[in-house]
Amino acid sequence: MKKKVVLAFSGGLDTSYCVKYLKHDLDLEIHSVIVNTGGFDEVELQEIEKKAHTLGVTKHLAVDVTSEYYEKCIKYLLFGNVLKNDSYPLSVSSERTFQAIAIAEYAHKIKADYIAHGSTGAGNDQVRFDAVFAFIAPEVAVLTPIRDNRLSREAEIEYLKKHGVDVSWEKAKYSINVGLWGTSVGGSETLTSDLALPESAWPTQLTKNDDLKISIDFSNGQVVGIDGVKMKPVVAIKHLNKLAGAYAIGRDTHVGDTIIGIKGRVGFEAPAALILIKAHQLLEKHIQTKWQIYWKKQLSEWYGMLLHEGQYFEPVMRDVEAFLDSSQKNITGKVFVHLHPYRFELIGIESKYDLMKSKSGVYGEMNNNWTDEDVKGFTKIYSNQVKIWNQVNKE
């Protein structure tokens, strides 16, 4: 009997190459698996399954982990307002762990001899996948045809053509990964430091030009409704992706440090993620104290960095999640957002926990809980150490 390999399959150029290579060069029985993290609908999944069988897999499986991905990851990215390098909401890097878990568990189930994925040797995904496989399925060998053979996308296309699969360069020019928390677009221009992705490279095109005002409801930090209509968080995120995506909102190019030490550049579109993070952050500014905001920012940045670098199973991640859960107990209210083509603006919030509604005073206008003499005395003591330092150093 042929040995079994479980292949993480998306239907793109890299995984299409993997099917042909694993089948013809290594003579393996291929069980392809697509792990849906909220980026595919039923029609798209059926098309991917059809393509997998056409390429020659023995069996294909679609696994949906969207709910688990939200509950165990996205929720905390939102609680922490996590933006890598102040721009990237970890759209793809956050979902890789949950895709790898599902792949490893399926490999166990069918007693596979190998696990395979289509990562290159120059990116973050190879580390994220391999780290999870080593943790969950250490007895299963890992095959990485693109990395092992040091292939360019052009070389993959040529190999596929030799095996009867015609792939146009225009379709394969960009590597696109779609998930609930956003879509990444890499290739061609993103391999340079100076070129921007052309309009045609973005998966979601501008179709709305009229401005739109919406409201977003949060309860204990989670999004629970849009425009007064109650929704489960995953449904609300999908709805907002569609709504704001029509305005081409959420596009940007992320430049950052990879796990392997080189600089990387990738385009992304994440309309729901960016709007929700900024709306949630605004709500927190009104509700939390300055020290709550400060310390949560420090821990959230560490959480995002460790997640980005494939360290989801590091125990400190559960500790930070416990802190983030605690920080959200009164982050409840409504945020008003104005959508425009290519951008959005935050208008304001409503919340019974809004600290601006305090009767102590109105900023820049009126104070009710202290006198002018109180302020004079406070200011004198507050500046005392700086005065002492200057006196000593001047002498």
MOWOQUI-V491739 format. One record per helix or strand. SS is the DSSP state (H for helix, E for strand). FROM is the first residue (numbers start at 1). LEN is the number of residues. If there is no record, write none. Layout:
SS|FROM|LEN / SS|FROM|LEN
This chain:
E|4|5 / H|13|13 / E|29|8 / H|42|14 / E|59|6 / H|66|14 / E|84|1 / E|88|1 / H|91|19 / E|114|3 / H|125|12 / E|141|3 / H|145|5 / H|153|10 / H|169|4 / E|175|5 / E|182|5 / H|188|4 / H|199|3 / E|212|8 / E|222|5 / E|229|2 / H|233|13 / E|251|7 / E|263|7 / H|271|17 / H|290|19 / H|316|12 / E|333|8 / E|343|8 / H|355|3 / E|361|2 / E|366|2 / H|372|11 / H|384|11
